[in-house]
Amino acid sequence: MMGRDDHQTSGNNSSSLPQTPKNLKIPPGKVDEEFSRELNEWDDAKAEREQKNQER
């Protein structure tokens, strides 16, 4: 009798990880710049949302 954990074969994709296309990778030296740009965009969106809420 075999239990659920006695499965012998592994899946096709068990040892591989998803890959990032080279054109979407950020060079290591620009990670901080990209991160700060995204935080700035988030702050701008938050400020716009707060301004719209105050106008109501």
mmCIF file of the N, C-alpha and C atoms, coordinates in Angstrom:
data_MODEL
# 
_entry.id   MODEL 
# 
loop_
_atom_site.group_PDB 
_atom_site.id 
_atom_site.type_symbol 
_atom_site.label_atom_id 
_atom_site.label_alt_id 
_atom_site.label_comp_id 
_atom_site.label_asym_id 
_atom_site.label_entity_id 
_atom_site.label_seq_id 
_atom_site.pdbx_PDB_ins_code 
_atom_site.Cartn_x 
_atom_site.Cartn_y 
_atom_site.Cartn_z 
_atom_site.occupancy 
_atom_site.B_iso_or_equiv 
_atom_site.pdbx_formal_charge 
_atom_site.auth_seq_id 
_atom_site.auth_comp_id 
_atom_site.auth_asym_id 
_atom_site.auth_atom_id 
_atom_site.pdbx_PDB_model_num 
ATOM 1   N N  . MET A 1 1  ? 0.837   -1.176 0.000   1.00 0.00 ? 1  MET A N  1 
ATOM 2   C CA . MET A 1 1  ? 0.000   0.000  0.000   1.00 0.00 ? 1  MET A CA 1 
ATOM 3   C C  . MET A 1 1  ? 0.888   1.248  0.000   1.00 0.00 ? 1  MET A C  1 
ATOM 4   N N  . MET A 1 2  ? 0.549   2.208  -0.874  1.00 0.00 ? 2  MET A N  1 
ATOM 5   C CA . MET A 1 2  ? 1.360   3.424  -0.976  1.00 0.00 ? 2  MET A CA 1 
ATOM 6   C C  . MET A 1 2  ? 0.568   4.625  -0.479  1.00 0.00 ? 2  MET A C  1 
ATOM 7   N N  . GLY A 1 3  ? 1.220   5.439  0.354   1.00 0.00 ? 3  GLY A N  1 
ATOM 8   C CA . GLY A 1 3  ? 0.599   6.663  0.823   1.00 0.00 ? 3  GLY A CA 1 
ATOM 9   C C  . GLY A 1 3  ? 0.862   7.795  -0.152  1.00 0.00 ? 3  GLY A C  1 
ATOM 10  N N  . ARG A 1 4  ? 0.365   8.949  0.171   1.00 0.00 ? 4  ARG A N  1 
ATOM 11  C CA . ARG A 1 4  ? 0.533   10.097 -0.724  1.00 0.00 ? 4  ARG A CA 1 
ATOM 12  C C  . ARG A 1 4  ? 1.994   10.524 -0.841  1.00 0.00 ? 4  ARG A C  1 
ATOM 13  N N  . ASP A 1 5  ? 2.779   10.326 0.202   1.00 0.00 ? 5  ASP A N  1 
ATOM 14  C CA . ASP A 1 5  ? 4.161   10.780 0.167   1.00 0.00 ? 5  ASP A CA 1 
ATOM 15  C C  . ASP A 1 5  ? 5.106   9.761  -0.461  1.00 0.00 ? 5  ASP A C  1 
ATOM 16  N N  . ASP A 1 6  ? 4.598   8.647  -0.956  1.00 0.00 ? 6  ASP A N  1 
ATOM 17  C CA . ASP A 1 6  ? 5.427   7.630  -1.591  1.00 0.00 ? 6  ASP A CA 1 
ATOM 18  C C  . ASP A 1 6  ? 5.502   7.808  -3.105  1.00 0.00 ? 6  ASP A C  1 
ATOM 19  N N  . HIS A 1 7  ? 5.104   8.946  -3.607  1.00 0.00 ? 7  HIS A N  1 
ATOM 20  C CA . HIS A 1 7  ? 5.105   9.211  -5.050  1.00 0.00 ? 7  HIS A CA 1 
ATOM 21  C C  . HIS A 1 7  ? 6.548   9.152  -5.558  1.00 0.00 ? 7  HIS A C  1 
ATOM 22  N N  . GLN A 1 8  ? 6.804   8.332  -6.551  1.00 0.00 ? 8  GLN A N  1 
ATOM 23  C CA . GLN A 1 8  ? 8.162   8.065  -6.989  1.00 0.00 ? 8  GLN A CA 1 
ATOM 24  C C  . GLN A 1 8  ? 8.687   9.018  -8.063  1.00 0.00 ? 8  GLN A C  1 
ATOM 25  N N  . THR A 1 9  ? 7.824   9.467  -8.962  1.00 0.00 ? 9  THR A N  1 
ATOM 26  C CA . THR A 1 9  ? 8.319   10.285 -10.070 1.00 0.00 ? 9  THR A CA 1 
ATOM 27  C C  . THR A 1 9  ? 8.202   11.763 -9.729  1.00 0.00 ? 9  THR A C  1 
ATOM 28  N N  . SER A 1 10 ? 9.110   12.540 -10.282 1.00 0.00 ? 10 SER A N  1 
ATOM 29  C CA . SER A 1 10 ? 9.049   13.979 -10.060 1.00 0.00 ? 10 SER A CA 1 
ATOM 30  C C  . SER A 1 10 ? 8.447   14.644 -11.282 1.00 0.00 ? 10 SER A C  1 
ATOM 31  N N  . GLY A 1 11 ? 7.929   15.843 -11.105 1.00 0.00 ? 11 GLY A N  1 
ATOM 32  C CA . GLY A 1 11 ? 7.312   16.566 -12.204 1.00 0.00 ? 11 GLY A CA 1 
ATOM 33  C C  . GLY A 1 11 ? 8.346   17.050 -13.206 1.00 0.00 ? 11 GLY A C  1 
ATOM 34  N N  . ASN A 1 12 ? 7.873   17.531 -14.340 1.00 0.00 ? 12 ASN A N  1 
ATOM 35  C CA . ASN A 1 12 ? 8.776   18.031 -15.377 1.00 0.00 ? 12 ASN A CA 1 
ATOM 36  C C  . ASN A 1 12 ? 9.489   19.297 -14.945 1.00 0.00 ? 12 ASN A C  1 
ATOM 37  N N  . ASN A 1 13 ? 8.855   20.086 -14.101 1.00 0.00 ? 13 ASN A N  1 
ATOM 38  C CA . ASN A 1 13 ? 9.371   21.418 -13.790 1.00 0.00 ? 13 ASN A CA 1 
ATOM 39  C C  . ASN A 1 13 ? 9.844   21.525 -12.340 1.00 0.00 ? 13 ASN A C  1 
ATOM 40  N N  . SER A 1 14 ? 10.169  20.415 -11.709 1.00 0.00 ? 14 SER A N  1 
ATOM 41  C CA . SER A 1 14 ? 10.458  20.452 -10.278 1.00 0.00 ? 14 SER A CA 1 
ATOM 42  C C  . SER A 1 14 ? 11.800  21.092 -9.942  1.00 0.00 ? 14 SER A C  1 
ATOM 43  N N  . SER A 1 15 ? 12.781  21.021 -10.832 1.00 0.00 ? 15 SER A N  1 
ATOM 44  C CA . SER A 1 15 ? 14.091  21.546 -10.491 1.00 0.00 ? 15 SER A CA 1 
ATOM 45  C C  . SER A 1 15 ? 14.416  22.858 -11.185 1.00 0.00 ? 15 SER A C  1 
ATOM 46  N N  . SER A 1 16 ? 13.527  23.365 -12.017 1.00 0.00 ? 16 SER A N  1 
ATOM 47  C CA . SER A 1 16 ? 13.826  24.613 -12.717 1.00 0.00 ? 16 SER A CA 1 
ATOM 48  C C  . SER A 1 16 ? 13.042  25.767 -12.107 1.00 0.00 ? 16 SER A C  1 
ATOM 49  N N  . LEU A 1 17 ? 13.635  26.947 -12.173 1.00 0.00 ? 17 LEU A N  1 
ATOM 50  C CA . LEU A 1 17 ? 12.996  28.149 -11.655 1.00 0.00 ? 17 LEU A CA 1 
ATOM 51  C C  . LEU A 1 17 ? 12.608  29.049 -12.822 1.00 0.00 ? 17 LEU A C  1 
ATOM 52  N N  . PRO A 1 18 ? 11.599  29.900 -12.650 1.00 0.00 ? 18 PRO A N  1 
ATOM 53  C CA . PRO A 1 18 ? 11.245  30.824 -13.728 1.00 0.00 ? 18 PRO A CA 1 
ATOM 54  C C  . PRO A 1 18 ? 12.403  31.775 -14.006 1.00 0.00 ? 18 PRO A C  1 
ATOM 55  N N  . GLN A 1 19 ? 12.573  32.114 -15.260 1.00 0.00 ? 19 GLN A N  1 
ATOM 56  C CA . GLN A 1 19 ? 13.693  32.957 -15.666 1.00 0.00 ? 19 GLN A CA 1 
ATOM 57  C C  . GLN A 1 19 ? 13.200  34.348 -16.055 1.00 0.00 ? 19 GLN A C  1 
ATOM 58  N N  . THR A 1 20 ? 14.011  35.360 -15.770 1.00 0.00 ? 20 THR A N  1 
ATOM 59  C CA . THR A 1 20 ? 13.707  36.730 -16.156 1.00 0.00 ? 20 THR A CA 1 
ATOM 60  C C  . THR A 1 20 ? 14.378  37.003 -17.499 1.00 0.00 ? 20 THR A C  1 
ATOM 61  N N  . PRO A 1 21 ? 13.631  37.486 -18.487 1.00 0.00 ? 21 PRO A N  1 
ATOM 62  C CA . PRO A 1 21 ? 14.263  37.816 -19.773 1.00 0.00 ? 21 PRO A CA 1 
ATOM 63  C C  . PRO A 1 21 ? 15.360  38.858 -19.589 1.00 0.00 ? 21 PRO A C  1 
ATOM 64  N N  . LYS A 1 22 ? 16.417  38.762 -20.387 1.00 0.00 ? 22 LYS A N  1 
ATOM 65  C CA . LYS A 1 22 ? 17.563  39.664 -20.230 1.00 0.00 ? 22 LYS A CA 1 
ATOM 66  C C  . LYS A 1 22 ? 17.180  41.128 -20.396 1.00 0.00 ? 22 LYS A C  1 
ATOM 67  N N  . ASN A 1 23 ? 16.193  41.420 -21.261 1.00 0.00 ? 23 ASN A N  1 
ATOM 68  C CA . ASN A 1 23 ? 15.822  42.818 -21.470 1.00 0.00 ? 23 ASN A CA 1 
ATOM 69  C C  . ASN A 1 23 ? 15.047  43.395 -20.290 1.00 0.00 ? 23 ASN A C  1 
ATOM 70  N N  . LEU A 1 24 ? 14.583  42.569 -19.355 1.00 0.00 ? 24 LEU A N  1 
ATOM 71  C CA . LEU A 1 24 ? 13.863  43.065 -18.177 1.00 0.00 ? 24 LEU A CA 1 
ATOM 72  C C  . LEU A 1 24 ? 14.728  43.102 -16.922 1.00 0.00 ? 24 LEU A C  1 
ATOM 73  N N  . LYS A 1 25 ? 15.957  42.592 -17.018 1.00 0.00 ? 25 LYS A N  1 
ATOM 74  C CA . LYS A 1 25 ? 16.837  42.593 -15.855 1.00 0.00 ? 25 LYS A CA 1 
ATOM 75  C C  . LYS A 1 25 ? 17.382  43.994 -15.603 1.00 0.00 ? 25 LYS A C  1 
ATOM 76  N N  . ILE A 1 26 ? 17.544  44.338 -14.323 1.00 0.00 ? 26 ILE A N  1 
ATOM 77  C CA . ILE A 1 26 ? 18.096  45.636 -13.924 1.00 0.00 ? 26 ILE A CA 1 
ATOM 78  C C  . ILE A 1 26 ? 19.557  45.400 -13.540 1.00 0.00 ? 26 ILE A C  1 
ATOM 79  N N  . PRO A 1 27 ? 20.487  46.166 -14.113 1.00 0.00 ? 27 PRO A N  1 
ATOM 80  C CA . PRO A 1 27 ? 21.898  45.996 -13.740 1.00 0.00 ? 27 PRO A CA 1 
ATOM 81  C C  . PRO A 1 27 ? 22.091  46.239 -12.244 1.00 0.00 ? 27 PRO A C  1 
ATOM 82  N N  . PRO A 1 28 ? 23.004  45.522 -11.607 1.00 0.00 ? 28 PRO A N  1 
ATOM 83  C CA . PRO A 1 28 ? 23.197  45.651 -10.157 1.00 0.00 ? 28 PRO A CA 1 
ATOM 84  C C  . PRO A 1 28 ? 23.473  47.075 -9.691  1.00 0.00 ? 28 PRO A C  1 
ATOM 85  N N  . GLY A 1 29 ? 24.148  47.874 -10.485 1.00 0.00 ? 29 GLY A N  1 
ATOM 86  C CA . GLY A 1 29 ? 24.463  49.236 -10.082 1.00 0.00 ? 29 GLY A CA 1 
ATOM 87  C C  . GLY A 1 29 ? 23.269  50.170 -10.120 1.00 0.00 ? 29 GLY A C  1 
ATOM 88  N N  . LYS A 1 30 ? 22.190  49.775 -10.789 1.00 0.00 ? 30 LYS A N  1 
ATOM 89  C CA . LYS A 1 30 ? 21.026  50.653 -10.929 1.00 0.00 ? 30 LYS A CA 1 
ATOM 90  C C  . LYS A 1 30 ? 19.829  50.209 -10.088 1.00 0.00 ? 30 LYS A C  1 
ATOM 91  N N  . VAL A 1 31 ? 20.012  49.205 -9.246  1.00 0.00 ? 31 VAL A N  1 
ATOM 92  C CA . VAL A 1 31 ? 18.908  48.694 -8.436  1.00 0.00 ? 31 VAL A CA 1 
ATOM 93  C C  . VAL A 1 31 ? 18.406  49.774 -7.474  1.00 0.00 ? 31 VAL A C  1 
ATOM 94  N N  . ASP A 1 32 ? 19.341  50.466 -6.808  1.00 0.00 ? 32 ASP A N  1 
ATOM 95  C CA . ASP A 1 32 ? 18.945  51.516 -5.858  1.00 0.00 ? 32 ASP A CA 1 
ATOM 96  C C  . ASP A 1 32 ? 18.192  52.635 -6.568  1.00 0.00 ? 32 ASP A C  1 
ATOM 97  N N  . GLU A 1 33 ? 18.670  53.007 -7.762  1.00 0.00 ? 33 GLU A N  1 
ATOM 98  C CA . GLU A 1 33 ? 18.014  54.061 -8.537  1.00 0.00 ? 33 GLU A CA 1 
ATOM 99  C C  . GLU A 1 33 ? 16.595  53.648 -8.922  1.00 0.00 ? 33 GLU A C  1 
ATOM 100 N N  . GLU A 1 34 ? 16.440  52.407 -9.367  1.00 0.00 ? 34 GLU A N  1 
ATOM 101 C CA . GLU A 1 34 ? 15.127  51.909 -9.761  1.00 0.00 ? 34 GLU A CA 1 
ATOM 102 C C  . GLU A 1 34 ? 14.189  51.859 -8.560  1.00 0.00 ? 34 GLU A C  1 
ATOM 103 N N  . PHE A 1 35 ? 14.714  51.397 -7.432  1.00 0.00 ? 35 PHE A N  1 
ATOM 104 C CA . PHE A 1 35 ? 13.907  51.276 -6.223  1.00 0.00 ? 35 PHE A CA 1 
ATOM 105 C C  . PHE A 1 35 ? 13.433  52.648 -5.750  1.00 0.00 ? 35 PHE A C  1 
ATOM 106 N N  . SER A 1 36 ? 14.335  53.629 -5.756  1.00 0.00 ? 36 SER A N  1 
ATOM 107 C CA . SER A 1 36 ? 13.944  54.969 -5.306  1.00 0.00 ? 36 SER A CA 1 
ATOM 108 C C  . SER A 1 36 ? 12.950  55.599 -6.280  1.00 0.00 ? 36 SER A C  1 
ATOM 109 N N  . ARG A 1 37 ? 13.091  55.320 -7.571  1.00 0.00 ? 37 ARG A N  1 
ATOM 110 C CA . ARG A 1 37 ? 12.144  55.845 -8.559  1.00 0.00 ? 37 ARG A CA 1 
ATOM 111 C C  . ARG A 1 37 ? 10.746  55.268 -8.308  1.00 0.00 ? 37 ARG A C  1 
ATOM 112 N N  . GLU A 1 38 ? 10.680  53.966 -8.025  1.00 0.00 ? 38 GLU A N  1 
ATOM 113 C CA . GLU A 1 38 ? 9.373   53.349 -7.757  1.00 0.00 ? 38 GLU A CA 1 
ATOM 114 C C  . GLU A 1 38 ? 8.749   53.897 -6.479  1.00 0.00 ? 38 GLU A C  1 
ATOM 115 N N  . LEU A 1 39 ? 9.559   54.121 -5.448  1.00 0.00 ? 39 LEU A N  1 
ATOM 116 C CA . LEU A 1 39 ? 9.034   54.700 -4.201  1.00 0.00 ? 39 LEU A CA 1 
ATOM 117 C C  . LEU A 1 39 ? 8.512   56.113 -4.444  1.00 0.00 ? 39 LEU A C  1 
ATOM 118 N N  . ASN A 1 40 ? 9.219   56.875 -5.261  1.00 0.00 ? 40 ASN A N  1 
ATOM 119 C CA . ASN A 1 40 ? 8.793   58.237 -5.576  1.00 0.00 ? 40 ASN A CA 1 
ATOM 120 C C  . ASN A 1 40 ? 7.463   58.231 -6.329  1.00 0.00 ? 40 ASN A C  1 
ATOM 121 N N  . GLU A 1 41 ? 7.325   57.305 -7.286  1.00 0.00 ? 41 GLU A N  1 
ATOM 122 C CA . GLU A 1 41 ? 6.058   57.195 -8.018  1.00 0.00 ? 41 GLU A CA 1 
ATOM 123 C C  . GLU A 1 41 ? 4.925   56.813 -7.075  1.00 0.00 ? 41 GLU A C  1 
ATOM 124 N N  . TRP A 1 42 ? 5.197   55.948 -6.124  1.00 0.00 ? 42 TRP A N  1 
ATOM 125 C CA . TRP A 1 42 ? 4.173   55.531 -5.163  1.00 0.00 ? 42 TRP A CA 1 
ATOM 126 C C  . TRP A 1 42 ? 3.761   56.708 -4.284  1.00 0.00 ? 42 TRP A C  1 
ATOM 127 N N  . ASP A 1 43 ? 4.749   57.501 -3.847  1.00 0.00 ? 43 ASP A N  1 
ATOM 128 C CA . ASP A 1 43 ? 4.439   58.684 -3.039  1.00 0.00 ? 43 ASP A CA 1 
ATOM 129 C C  . ASP A 1 43 ? 3.604   59.685 -3.825  1.00 0.00 ? 43 ASP A C  1 
ATOM 130 N N  . ASP A 1 44 ? 3.942   59.886 -5.109  1.00 0.00 ? 44 ASP A N  1 
ATOM 131 C CA . ASP A 1 44 ? 3.177   60.804 -5.950  1.00 0.00 ? 44 ASP A CA 1 
ATOM 132 C C  . ASP A 1 44 ? 1.735   60.337 -6.097  1.00 0.00 ? 44 ASP A C  1 
ATOM 133 N N  . ALA A 1 45 ? 1.544   59.046 -6.317  1.00 0.00 ? 45 ALA A N  1 
ATOM 134 C CA . ALA A 1 45 ? 0.194   58.502 -6.467  1.00 0.00 ? 45 ALA A CA 1 
ATOM 135 C C  . ALA A 1 45 ? -0.593  58.657 -5.167  1.00 0.00 ? 45 ALA A C  1 
ATOM 136 N N  . LYS A 1 46 ? 0.080   58.450 -4.042  1.00 0.00 ? 46 LYS A N  1 
ATOM 137 C CA . LYS A 1 46 ? -0.576  58.601 -2.744  1.00 0.00 ? 46 LYS A CA 1 
ATOM 138 C C  . LYS A 1 46 ? -1.003  60.052 -2.527  1.00 0.00 ? 46 LYS A C  1 
ATOM 139 N N  . ALA A 1 47 ? -0.129  60.995 -2.881  1.00 0.00 ? 47 ALA A N  1 
ATOM 140 C CA . ALA A 1 47 ? -0.450  62.415 -2.718  1.00 0.00 ? 47 ALA A CA 1 
ATOM 141 C C  . ALA A 1 47 ? -1.630  62.802 -3.603  1.00 0.00 ? 47 ALA A C  1 
ATOM 142 N N  . GLU A 1 48 ? -1.660  62.303 -4.838  1.00 0.00 ? 48 GLU A N  1 
ATOM 143 C CA . GLU A 1 48 ? -2.790  62.585 -5.736  1.00 0.00 ? 48 GLU A CA 1 
ATOM 144 C C  . GLU A 1 48 ? -4.095  62.033 -5.169  1.00 0.00 ? 48 GLU A C  1 
ATOM 145 N N  . ARG A 1 49 ? -4.025  60.825 -4.619  1.00 0.00 ? 49 ARG A N  1 
ATOM 146 C CA . ARG A 1 49 ? -5.216  60.203 -4.038  1.00 0.00 ? 49 ARG A CA 1 
ATOM 147 C C  . ARG A 1 49 ? -5.722  61.006 -2.846  1.00 0.00 ? 49 ARG A C  1 
ATOM 148 N N  . GLU A 1 50 ? -4.804  61.461 -2.002  1.00 0.00 ? 50 GLU A N  1 
ATOM 149 C CA . GLU A 1 50 ? -5.199  62.268 -0.842  1.00 0.00 ? 50 GLU A CA 1 
ATOM 150 C C  . GLU A 1 50 ? -5.789  63.603 -1.277  1.00 0.00 ? 50 GLU A C  1 
ATOM 151 N N  . GLN A 1 51 ? -5.224  64.193 -2.328  1.00 0.00 ? 51 GLN A N  1 
ATOM 152 C CA . GLN A 1 51 ? -5.735  65.473 -2.826  1.00 0.00 ? 51 GLN A CA 1 
ATOM 153 C C  . GLN A 1 51 ? -7.153  65.301 -3.379  1.00 0.00 ? 51 GLN A C  1 
ATOM 154 N N  . LYS A 1 52 ? -7.395  64.219 -4.093  1.00 0.00 ? 52 LYS A N  1 
ATOM 155 C CA . LYS A 1 52 ? -8.739  63.962 -4.621  1.00 0.00 ? 52 LYS A CA 1 
ATOM 156 C C  . LYS A 1 52 ? -9.735  63.764 -3.489  1.00 0.00 ? 52 LYS A C  1 
ATOM 157 N N  . ASN A 1 53 ? -9.298  63.081 -2.423  1.00 0.00 ? 53 ASN A N  1 
ATOM 158 C CA . ASN A 1 53 ? -10.187 62.862 -1.279  1.00 0.00 ? 53 ASN A CA 1 
ATOM 159 C C  . ASN A 1 53 ? -10.509 64.160 -0.559  1.00 0.00 ? 53 ASN A C  1 
ATOM 160 N N  . GLN A 1 54 ? -9.584  65.108 -0.528  1.00 0.00 ? 54 GLN A N  1 
ATOM 161 C CA . GLN A 1 54 ? -9.826  66.393 0.139   1.00 0.00 ? 54 GLN A CA 1 
ATOM 162 C C  . GLN A 1 54 ? -10.764 67.274 -0.672  1.00 0.00 ? 54 GLN A C  1 
ATOM 163 N N  . GLU A 1 55 ? -10.750 67.101 -1.998  1.00 0.00 ? 55 GLU A N  1 
ATOM 164 C CA . GLU A 1 55 ? -11.616 67.919 -2.862  1.00 0.00 ? 55 GLU A CA 1 
ATOM 165 C C  . GLU A 1 55 ? -13.087 67.525 -2.739  1.00 0.00 ? 55 GLU A C  1 
ATOM 166 N N  . ARG A 1 56 ? -13.346 66.347 -2.267  1.00 0.00 ? 56 ARG A N  1 
ATOM 167 C CA . ARG A 1 56 ? -14.738 65.870 -2.159  1.00 0.00 ? 56 ARG A CA 1 
ATOM 168 C C  . ARG A 1 56 ? -15.477 66.497 -1.041  1.00 0.00 ? 56 ARG A C  1 
# 
